[in-house]
Amino acid sequence: MATPTTRLSKQARREQLLETALTIVRTQGADGLTLPTLAEAAEVSRPIVYDHFGTRHGLLIALYQRLDEQHRAALTRALREAVPTGHEVARVMSAAYFACATAMPEFNAVSAALRGSPEMEAVQREALDGYTDLMATALAPHSGLPAPALRLRCVGALGAAEAIAAELNHGHTTLENAVTALTDLITSTLDPRSR
């Protein structure tokens, strides 16, 4: 039975549960994350966990959304500090993308655990849209392309980034080569003559 815990606000408890869930995924993989294992690891009663997430599926989606928010926040911080040139913005984007791919392996584990779920497809679509908009906004001052064309190229660059990240995670390339390749791909999207 879970031991009594310090009374936290609902939001603070949710954050604590998500942090604990991340630890479980990091140490045991996504298969090791269930509502009962989370309750036990967080030292709370099962009804508290069920109240926050409802189902394992709900927990995994909440965890995916949290990881996505962290990834976008890291990119936003990095872009604020970037030298305002197209190449430097592209390099910062590339480095931030692969930092997430290598430093947050839980992202892939959670995504894989939710594969095929209609709810997850909607969440991933929303995440992709948000990330694409962030990229397009950062690149717009360095591009002569109309906004829809630039946004579509950002979608393509993100598809390429996912493929390069798979190569990186399988040890088929280095981080430096991955960043260079994606930077070059993004930079090439900025030239309206390459339409």
Buried (B, 14 or more C-beta within 10 A) or exposed (E): EBEEEEEBEEEEBBEBBBEBBBBBBEEEBBEBBBBEBBBBBBEBBBEBBBEBBEEBBBBBBBBBBBBBEBBBEBBEEBBEEBEEEBBBBBBBBBBBBBBBBEEBBBBBBBBEBBEEBEEBEEBBEEBBEEBBEBBBBBBBEBBEBEEEBBBBBBBEBBEBBEEBBEBBBEEEBEEEEBBBBBBEBBBEBBEEEEE
